[in-house]
C-alpha cells in the first residue's frame, strides 16, 4: 500500500509512475486526497470539541465549589452537547478512515524508474543470457512423453485422483523432486538464509499483508468453512511472520528460505503452453525472502538475482533474465526480474523464477517496521524470489538432457539423487 503522505506530496509523480503500469490513477488519487481532507477536517473538529468538553468539565467543578449552580447546570448541558457531537464526529471519522483505507488498497505499487514501458510479456526487456542452447535430434521428446516413457510422472493418475494439474511423481521422478528441493534449500542455507517450514493455509490478514488479497483472490483456493486460503507461494506465510513487528536496524537484513507446496487455480489457462509440467495447480517451490533497509534493498535484489543465476549454472541450464515491463509487473512489485530456462524439445523459454523488490508496499500493509540507530521508526523493504520453482526446472532437465541411454542428471545433483541417469 502506498504511503498517504507520498500520494499527497508527490501527486503528479504518483500518477505518472502508475501510468507505466498502464494504471490511470488520476481520479482515484484525487478521491483519496479529498477523503483525507475530509478526514483531517473532522478530526480537527473532534479534537476541538473534545478539548472544549474537557475544559468545561473542569469549569463545572469550580462552579459548584463557588456555589454557582445555574452556571454549573448550563456548563453540564454544554458538556453533554459536546460529548454527543464528539460521538457523532467519531462515527463519521471511522467511516472516512475505512473508506480511505479501501481506496488506498486499490492503488498498485509504484514501479521503479528502470521499469520499461509495455503492455504485456512481449514487451519485457532481456537483460542477460547465459549458456548454449542444446541441439536435439528429430526424435527428441517433450517432457510429458519422457515422463511416460520412463514412468516417472503420471499425469493421468493425477487426473483420476484429483484432476488436471495435480500429477503423481514416482520412482526416480519423486527422488529427483526431493533432490532438487534439498539442493535448493542447502544452497540458500549456505548463503545465510534461515530455513522455515511454513503452514500451507493462511488467514485473510496474511493474504492482505503481502497483496494476494484482494488482488488475486480468484486465483487462490479457498476453504470456506474455516475462512482460510491455500498458499500460492511460501512468500506469503514467511513474509507475514513480520506483520505488526518492529525490527531493529542492526538485525537487517533478515534472510529466510522455505520449501512448500504451492496452490494456484490458474483459472482460464488452457492450450499447448500449459501441457505437462508447464502449468500446474499444485507444485513445489523453494522461496527466498529478505527484509531489508530501504537504502540497501536494490543491492539486495542484485544479490538475490545472482543467487538464482548460480543455481541455474550448477544445474547446467541455459537461462536468460528479463526485466518486466510496466504492463507485466505485478500489482505489488516495484521491480521484477524473471528467469527463464530453455526447453530444448519444446523450443521455448520457460519461466522458473521471479525475483522482486516490493520496496515499502507490503511493509505498509503489514505494518512491518524497523527502529533506526537514532530511534526513528521506518517502514522496511521486502523482497522475495523463487529459488527455484520445480515443475519447469524438471521439464527443462528432462528435455535438455535426454540421450539414447536415458536422461542425464547434472553433477550437482548426484549426491542428492543417488543416481546419475534416469533409465
C-alpha positions as CSV (number, residue, x, y, z in Angstrom):
1,X,0.0,0.0,0.0
2,X,1.4,3.4,-1.0
3,X,2.0,5.8,1.9
4,X,-0.6,8.5,2.1
5,X,2.0,11.3,2.6
6,X,3.6,10.3,-0.6
7,X,0.3,10.5,-2.5
8,X,-0.4,13.9,-1.1
9,X,3.1,15.4,-1.5
10,X,4.0,13.7,-4.8
11,X,0.6,13.6,-6.5
12,X,1.8,14.1,-10.1
13,X,4.8,11.8,-9.7
14,X,2.5,9.0,-8.4
15,X,0.0,9.4,-11.3
16,X,2.9,9.5,-13.8
17,X,4.6,6.5,-12.2
18,X,1.5,4.3,-12.2
19,X,0.8,5.2,-15.8
20,X,3.9,3.0,-16.6
21,X,1.8,0.1,-15.2
22,X,-1.0,1.2,-17.5
23,X,-3.0,2.2,-14.5
24,X,-4.8,5.5,-14.8
25,X,-4.6,6.8,-11.2
26,X,-5.7,10.4,-11.6
27,X,-9.3,10.1,-10.5
28,X,-8.5,7.7,-7.6
29,X,-5.6,9.9,-6.3
30,X,-7.9,12.9,-6.3
31,X,-10.6,11.0,-4.5
32,X,-8.1,9.7,-1.9
33,X,-6.9,13.3,-1.2
34,X,-10.4,14.6,-1.0
35,X,-11.4,11.9,1.5
36,X,-8.2,12.6,3.5
37,X,-9.0,16.3,3.6
38,X,-12.5,15.5,5.0
39,X,-10.9,13.1,7.5
40,X,-8.5,15.8,8.6
41,X,-11.3,18.4,8.9
42,X,-13.5,16.1,11.0
43,X,-10.5,15.0,13.1
44,X,-9.8,18.7,13.9
45,X,-13.5,19.3,14.8
46,X,-13.5,16.2,17.0
47,X,-10.2,17.2,18.7
48,X,-11.5,20.8,19.3
49,X,-14.9,19.5,20.7
50,X,-13.1,17.1,23.0
51,X,-10.7,19.8,24.2
52,X,-13.7,22.2,24.9
53,X,-15.5,19.4,26.7
54,X,-12.5,18.8,28.9
55,X,-12.2,22.5,29.6
56,X,-15.9,22.7,30.5
57,X,-15.6,19.6,32.8
58,X,-13.1,21.5,34.9
59,X,-15.3,24.6,35.0
60,X,-18.3,22.6,36.3
61,X,-16.4,21.5,39.4
62,X,-15.3,25.1,40.0
63,X,-18.8,26.5,39.6
64,X,-20.2,24.0,42.1
65,X,-17.5,24.9,44.6
66,X,-18.2,28.6,44.2
67,X,-22.0,28.0,44.6
68,X,-22.8,29.0,41.0
69,X,-25.4,26.3,40.4
70,X,-27.0,27.9,37.4
71,X,-23.7,28.3,35.6
72,X,-22.8,24.7,36.5
73,X,-26.0,23.4,35.1
74,X,-25.5,25.3,31.8
75,X,-22.0,24.0,31.6
76,X,-23.3,20.5,32.2
77,X,-25.7,20.9,29.3
78,X,-22.9,22.2,27.0
79,X,-20.7,19.3,28.1
80,X,-23.5,16.8,27.2
81,X,-23.9,18.5,23.8
82,X,-20.2,18.4,23.1
83,X,-20.0,14.7,24.1
84,X,-22.8,13.9,21.7
85,X,-21.1,15.9,18.9
86,X,-17.8,14.1,19.6
87,X,-19.5,10.7,19.4
88,X,-21.2,11.7,16.1
89,X,-17.9,13.0,14.7
90,X,-16.1,9.8,15.8
91,X,-18.6,7.7,13.8
92,X,-18.1,9.9,10.7
93,X,-14.3,9.6,11.3
94,X,-14.5,5.8,11.5
95,X,-16.4,5.7,8.2
96,X,-13.9,8.0,6.5
97,X,-10.9,6.1,7.8
98,X,-12.4,2.8,6.4
99,X,-13.3,4.4,3.1
100,X,-9.8,5.9,2.8
101,X,-8.2,2.5,3.5
102,X,-10.3,0.8,0.9
103,X,-9.4,3.4,-1.7
104,X,-5.7,3.2,-0.8
105,X,-5.5,-0.5,-1.4
106,X,-6.9,0.0,-5.0
107,X,-3.6,1.7,-6.0
108,X,-0.8,-0.6,-7.2
109,X,2.8,-0.2,-6.1
110,X,4.8,2.4,-8.0
111,X,7.3,0.9,-10.5
112,X,11.0,1.6,-10.1
113,X,12.4,4.2,-12.5
114,X,14.1,1.4,-14.5
115,X,10.9,-0.4,-15.4
116,X,10.3,-0.1,-19.2
117,X,7.0,0.9,-20.8
118,X,5.0,-2.0,-22.2
119,X,1.7,-3.8,-22.3
120,X,2.4,-7.5,-21.9
121,X,5.2,-10.1,-21.6
122,X,6.1,-9.4,-25.2
123,X,7.5,-6.1,-24.1
124,X,9.7,-7.4,-21.4
125,X,13.4,-6.5,-21.7
126,X,16.0,-9.3,-22.0
127,X,18.9,-8.0,-19.8
128,X,21.1,-11.1,-19.7
129,X,21.7,-14.5,-21.4
130,X,24.0,-17.4,-20.5
131,X,24.6,-20.9,-21.8
132,X,24.5,-22.7,-25.1
133,X,21.1,-23.9,-26.3
134,X,21.3,-27.7,-26.6
135,X,20.6,-29.1,-30.1
136,X,18.5,-32.3,-30.1
137,X,17.8,-34.6,-33.0
138,X,14.4,-35.1,-34.5
139,X,13.5,-38.0,-32.2
140,X,13.7,-35.8,-29.1
141,X,10.6,-35.9,-26.9
142,X,8.9,-33.2,-24.8
143,X,8.9,-33.9,-21.1
144,X,5.4,-35.3,-20.9
145,X,6.4,-38.1,-23.3
146,X,9.7,-38.7,-21.5
147,X,7.7,-38.9,-18.2
148,X,5.6,-41.6,-19.7
149,X,8.5,-43.4,-21.3
150,X,10.5,-43.6,-18.1
151,X,7.4,-43.9,-15.9
152,X,8.5,-41.1,-13.6
153,X,5.5,-38.7,-13.7
154,X,1.9,-39.8,-14.1
155,X,-0.4,-37.1,-15.3
156,X,-3.4,-39.5,-15.9
157,X,-3.3,-40.8,-12.4
158,X,-3.3,-37.3,-11.0
159,X,-6.4,-36.5,-13.1
160,X,-8.1,-39.7,-11.8
161,X,-7.4,-39.0,-8.1
162,X,-7.8,-35.2,-8.1
163,X,-8.0,-33.5,-11.5
164,X,-5.8,-32.0,-14.3
165,X,-2.8,-30.1,-12.9
166,X,-2.1,-32.5,-10.0
167,X,0.4,-35.0,-11.2
168,X,1.9,-38.0,-9.3
169,X,5.7,-38.3,-9.2
170,X,7.0,-41.8,-8.9
171,X,10.3,-43.7,-8.6
172,X,13.2,-41.7,-9.9
173,X,10.8,-38.8,-10.7
174,X,9.9,-38.5,-7.0
175,X,13.6,-38.8,-6.0
176,X,14.5,-36.0,-8.5
177,X,11.9,-33.8,-6.9
178,X,13.2,-34.4,-3.4
179,X,16.8,-33.9,-4.6
180,X,16.0,-30.5,-6.2
181,X,14.2,-29.3,-3.0
182,X,17.1,-30.3,-0.8
183,X,19.7,-28.9,-3.2
184,X,17.9,-25.5,-3.3
185,X,17.5,-25.4,0.4
186,X,21.1,-26.3,1.1
187,X,22.3,-23.6,-1.3
188,X,20.2,-21.0,0.4
189,X,21.3,-22.0,3.9
190,X,24.9,-21.8,2.7
191,X,24.1,-18.3,1.6
192,X,22.9,-17.3,5.0
193,X,19.2,-17.9,4.8
194,X,17.3,-19.3,7.8
195,X,15.0,-22.2,6.9
196,X,11.4,-22.2,7.8
197,X,8.7,-24.9,7.2
198,X,5.6,-22.8,6.9
199,X,1.9,-23.7,7.1
200,X,0.1,-24.2,3.8
201,X,-3.0,-22.3,4.9
202,X,-3.2,-18.6,5.6
203,X,-5.9,-16.3,7.0
204,X,-7.2,-13.1,5.3
205,X,-4.9,-10.8,7.2
206,X,-1.9,-12.7,5.8
207,X,-3.3,-12.6,2.3
208,X,-3.9,-8.9,2.6
209,X,-0.4,-8.2,4.1
210,X,1.5,-9.5,1.0
211,X,-1.1,-8.3,-1.5
212,X,-2.7,-11.5,-2.6
213,X,-6.0,-10.2,-1.3
214,X,-8.0,-8.6,-2.7
215,X,-5.9,-8.6,-6.0
216,X,-5.5,-12.3,-6.6
217,X,-8.5,-13.7,-4.7
218,X,-9.8,-15.5,-7.8
219,X,-6.5,-17.4,-8.3
220,X,-6.4,-18.9,-4.8
221,X,-8.0,-22.0,-3.4
222,X,-10.4,-21.1,-0.6
223,X,-11.5,-23.2,2.4
224,X,-14.8,-21.6,3.1
225,X,-15.8,-23.3,6.3
226,X,-12.6,-22.0,8.1
227,X,-12.1,-18.8,6.0
228,X,-8.6,-19.8,5.1
229,X,-6.7,-19.9,1.8
230,X,-4.2,-22.4,0.4
231,X,-0.9,-20.6,-0.2
232,X,0.2,-19.7,-3.7
233,X,3.8,-19.4,-2.6
234,X,5.8,-19.6,0.7
235,X,6.4,-15.9,0.3
236,X,3.0,-15.3,1.9
237,X,3.4,-17.1,5.3
238,X,7.1,-16.3,5.6
239,X,6.8,-12.6,5.0
240,X,3.8,-12.4,7.3
241,X,6.0,-13.7,10.2
242,X,6.9,-10.0,10.4
243,X,3.4,-8.5,10.3
244,X,2.9,-5.9,13.0
245,X,6.6,-6.3,14.0
246,X,9.2,-3.6,14.7
247,X,12.7,-4.9,14.0
248,X,16.0,-3.3,15.0
249,X,18.2,-1.8,12.3
250,X,21.1,-3.9,13.5
251,X,19.1,-7.1,12.7
252,X,18.7,-6.2,9.0
253,X,18.8,-7.9,6.6
254,X,16.5,-10.7,7.7
255,X,17.0,-13.7,5.3
256,X,14.6,-16.6,5.3
257,X,14.1,-19.6,3.0
258,X,11.2,-22.0,2.9
259,X,10.1,-25.0,0.8
260,X,6.4,-25.5,0.4
261,X,3.7,-26.9,-1.8
262,X,2.1,-24.1,-3.8
263,X,-1.5,-24.0,-4.9
264,X,-2.9,-21.9,-7.8
265,X,-6.2,-22.2,-9.5
266,X,-4.8,-20.8,-12.8
267,X,-8.3,-20.1,-14.0
268,X,-8.5,-19.5,-17.7
269,X,-5.2,-21.3,-18.5
270,X,-5.6,-23.7,-21.5
271,X,-3.8,-24.9,-24.6
272,X,-0.4,-26.3,-25.5
273,X,1.6,-23.9,-23.4
274,X,0.1,-25.3,-20.2
275,X,0.7,-29.0,-21.1
276,X,2.6,-31.4,-18.8
277,X,4.5,-29.5,-16.1
278,X,4.3,-26.1,-17.8
279,X,1.5,-25.0,-15.6
280,X,0.1,-26.9,-12.5
281,X,-2.5,-26.3,-9.8
282,X,-0.1,-27.8,-7.2
283,X,3.6,-27.6,-7.4
284,X,6.8,-27.5,-5.2
285,X,8.9,-24.4,-4.8
286,X,11.7,-23.1,-2.6
287,X,11.3,-19.4,-1.9
288,X,13.8,-16.9,-0.5
289,X,12.6,-13.8,1.4
290,X,14.5,-10.8,2.7
291,X,13.6,-7.9,4.9
292,X,16.0,-5.1,4.2
293,X,16.9,-1.4,5.0
294,X,15.4,0.9,2.3
295,X,18.8,2.2,1.4
296,X,20.1,-1.3,0.6
297,X,17.2,-3.1,-1.0
298,X,18.3,-2.7,-4.6
299,X,21.8,-4.1,-3.8
300,X,20.0,-7.0,-2.1
301,X,17.9,-7.5,-5.3
302,X,21.1,-7.9,-7.3
303,X,22.4,-10.4,-4.7
304,X,19.2,-12.4,-4.9
305,X,19.4,-12.4,-8.7
306,X,22.9,-13.8,-8.6
307,X,21.8,-16.5,-6.2
308,X,19.2,-17.7,-8.6
309,X,21.7,-17.5,-11.5
310,X,24.1,-19.6,-9.5
311,X,21.6,-22.3,-9.1
312,X,20.9,-22.5,-12.8
313,X,24.6,-22.6,-13.6
314,X,25.0,-25.6,-11.3
315,X,22.1,-27.3,-13.0
316,X,23.8,-26.6,-16.3
317,X,20.7,-25.0,-17.8
318,X,20.9,-22.2,-20.3
319,X,18.9,-19.2,-19.0
320,X,18.1,-15.6,-19.6
321,X,16.9,-12.8,-17.3
322,X,14.1,-10.4,-18.2
323,X,13.2,-7.1,-16.7
324,X,9.4,-7.0,-16.6
325,X,7.7,-4.1,-18.3
326,X,5.1,-2.0,-16.6
327,X,2.2,-3.9,-18.2
328,X,3.6,-7.3,-16.9
329,X,4.6,-6.1,-13.5
330,X,2.5,-7.4,-10.6
331,X,0.2,-5.2,-8.6
332,X,2.6,-5.2,-5.6
333,X,6.0,-5.2,-7.2
334,X,8.3,-2.2,-7.8
335,X,10.8,-4.1,-9.9
336,X,10.8,-7.8,-11.0
337,X,13.3,-9.9,-12.9
338,X,12.1,-13.1,-14.4
339,X,14.4,-16.1,-15.0
340,X,13.7,-18.3,-18.0
341,X,15.3,-21.6,-18.9
342,X,15.5,-23.0,-22.4
343,X,13.3,-26.1,-23.1
344,X,15.0,-27.9,-25.9
345,X,12.2,-30.2,-27.0
346,X,9.5,-27.5,-26.8
347,X,11.9,-25.0,-28.3
348,X,10.7,-22.2,-26.0
349,X,11.7,-20.4,-22.9
350,X,10.1,-21.4,-19.6
351,X,9.8,-19.1,-16.6
352,X,11.3,-20.6,-13.5
353,X,11.8,-17.7,-11.1
354,X,10.7,-14.2,-10.3
355,X,12.9,-12.0,-8.1
356,X,11.1,-8.9,-6.9
357,X,11.6,-5.8,-4.7
358,X,8.3,-4.6,-3.2
359,X,10.0,-1.6,-1.5
360,X,7.7,-0.5,1.4
361,X,4.4,-1.5,-0.3
362,X,3.9,-4.8,1.5
363,X,5.5,-3.5,4.7
364,X,3.0,-0.6,4.8
365,X,0.1,-3.1,4.5
366,X,1.7,-5.3,7.2
367,X,2.9,-2.5,9.5
368,X,6.4,-4.1,9.2
369,X,8.8,-1.5,10.6
370,X,12.3,-1.2,12.0
371,X,13.8,1.2,14.5
372,X,16.9,3.1,13.3
373,X,20.0,3.6,15.4
374,X,18.7,7.1,16.1
375,X,15.4,5.7,17.5
376,X,13.3,6.6,14.5
377,X,10.7,4.1,13.2
378,X,10.6,3.4,9.4
379,X,9.0,1.0,7.1
380,X,11.2,-1.8,5.9
381,X,11.6,-3.1,2.3
382,X,10.5,-6.6,1.4
383,X,12.0,-8.8,-1.4
384,X,11.4,-12.4,-2.5
385,X,12.4,-14.8,-5.2
386,X,11.8,-18.3,-6.4
387,X,14.9,-20.3,-5.8
388,X,13.5,-22.2,-7.5
389,X,10.1,-23.4,-8.7
390,X,10.4,-27.1,-9.6
391,X,8.0,-28.0,-12.4
392,X,9.6,-26.2,-15.3
393,X,13.1,-26.9,-14.0
394,X,12.2,-30.6,-14.1
395,X,10.8,-30.1,-17.6
396,X,13.9,-28.5,-18.9
397,X,16.2,-31.0,-17.2
398,X,14.4,-33.9,-18.7
399,X,14.2,-32.5,-22.2
400,X,17.7,-30.9,-22.4
401,X,19.5,-34.0,-21.0
402,X,17.8,-36.8,-22.9
403,X,20.1,-39.3,-24.6
404,X,19.9,-42.7,-26.2
405,X,20.8,-44.3,-22.9
406,X,18.5,-42.3,-20.7
407,X,18.2,-38.9,-19.1
408,X,21.5,-37.4,-17.7
409,X,21.4,-35.9,-14.2
410,X,23.6,-32.8,-13.6
411,X,26.6,-33.5,-11.5
412,X,25.5,-31.0,-8.8
413,X,22.5,-33.3,-8.0
414,X,24.3,-36.7,-7.9
415,X,24.8,-36.7,-4.2
416,X,21.1,-35.8,-3.7
417,X,19.5,-38.2,-6.2
418,X,21.8,-41.2,-5.7
419,X,21.8,-41.8,-9.4
420,X,23.4,-40.2,-12.5
421,X,20.9,-41.3,-15.1
422,X,17.2,-41.9,-15.3
423,X,16.7,-45.2,-17.2
